[in-house]
Amino acid sequence: MTGIPDPTGNFARLMQLYLTLHSDHESGNVSAFTTHTVGSALSDAYYALSAGLNGLAGPLHGLANQECLGWIIMVKEKFGRVPTNEQLEKFAWETLNSGKVVPGYGHAVLRITDPRFDAFMAFGKKYCADDPVFQLVAKVFDVVPEVLKQVQKIKDPWPNVDAISGSLLHHFGMTEFDYYTVLFSISRALGVCSQLVISRGIQSAIVRPKSVTTEWIKKTVGAA
Ligand SMILES: CC(C)(COP(=O)(O)OP(=O)(O)OC[C@H]1O[C@@H](n2cnc3c(N)ncnc32)[C@H](O)[C@@H]1OP(=O)(O)O)[C@@H](O)C(=O)NCCC(=O)NCCS
């Protein structure tokens, strides 16, 4: 249905992997948690999912996958070829020092390379090894964690799924970056809607954040 020619069947293989990996979530991320929260008010699944997907559109969440490929292409265009490790290291510092995040790196929970990144890397090595964009993604993986480890506040210097997914779509001719988060959404819908059914089945309670009193706030900031 994407219209991408697939004489080898490898794009279909990628889609199987892509849709499976992106449906997986650990409930605590923005799209999964928002879907759960809205669903917990007994809104129907359409409203709950659409709320979650609005969260997926944020650059710190799902949109990172297209931002990440944009960053990779920018590096490639800047250096005109696959840069050396030293050039890449310098460029990563420039990104950080300009107050931007290195997209595709870091995670709120994981403290290891995202297993979904590993699965995509294995796929890329098998089917896209000669692609310069994929090669650059692999090189970034060699260099960027060592840079991020030097920034004390960053808890997880390792790549997440978004660091690599776009390069594989790009390899097979899906070059419309704006569409990447749409694919992510289709897949995420499978995961969060399954969770909605379970939540409704076990009659899980309405979600709300913990409330605190003005007294508690005053005491906590030392103003009591
Ligand atoms: C995913 C992410 C939002 C997690 O944020 P978090 O839970 O606050 O992560 P941390 O506790 O490690 O963040 C501590 C600090 O390090 C910064 N940091 C984390 N990852 C970073 C990265 N890849 N590049 C630059 N700075 C980063 C955070 O912005 C934060 O800075 P601040 O205190 O000045 O606001 C964050 O790592 C990020 O923005 N990554 C890039 C975007 C991305 O890949 N998103 C997809 C996630 S699946």
The ligand as an ORCA input file, in Angstrom:
! r2SCAN-3c Opt
* xyz 0 1
  C      14.521     10.678     25.596
  C      14.749     11.887     26.467
  C      13.580     12.875     26.245
  C      14.756     11.433     27.931
  O      14.800     12.599     28.729
  P      15.112     12.509     30.288
  O      14.344     11.396     30.927
  O      14.923     13.879     30.830
  O      16.646     12.057     30.249
  P      17.792     12.435     31.259
  O      17.310     12.320     32.682
  O      18.990     11.650     30.858
  O      18.035     13.987     30.925
  C      18.866     14.777     31.741
  C      19.370     15.933     30.915
  O      20.177     15.424     29.834
  C      19.706     15.930     28.606
  N      19.787     14.911     27.554
  C      19.271     13.662     27.589
  N      19.485     13.041     26.393
  C      20.139     13.941     25.620
  C      20.614     13.923     24.261
  N      20.414     12.881     23.475
  N      21.242     15.017     23.796
  C      21.423     16.096     24.584
  N      20.979     16.200     25.844
  C      20.344     15.130     26.365
  C      18.233     16.249     28.869
  O      17.746     17.197     27.904
  C      18.289     16.801     30.273
  O      18.773     18.128     30.214
  P      18.141     19.297     31.169
  O      18.272     18.776     32.562
  O      18.965     20.496     30.860
  O      16.701     19.435     30.746
  C      16.109     12.565     26.146
  O      17.143     11.609     26.282
  C      16.153     13.189     24.754
  O      15.689     14.330     24.583
  N      16.696     12.446     23.742
  C      16.736     12.928     22.383
  C      15.347     12.804     21.745
  C      14.984     11.353     21.496
  O      15.775     10.575     21.005
  N      13.717     11.014     21.817
  C      13.195      9.657     21.577
  C      13.114      8.874     22.836
  S      12.602      7.205     22.616
*
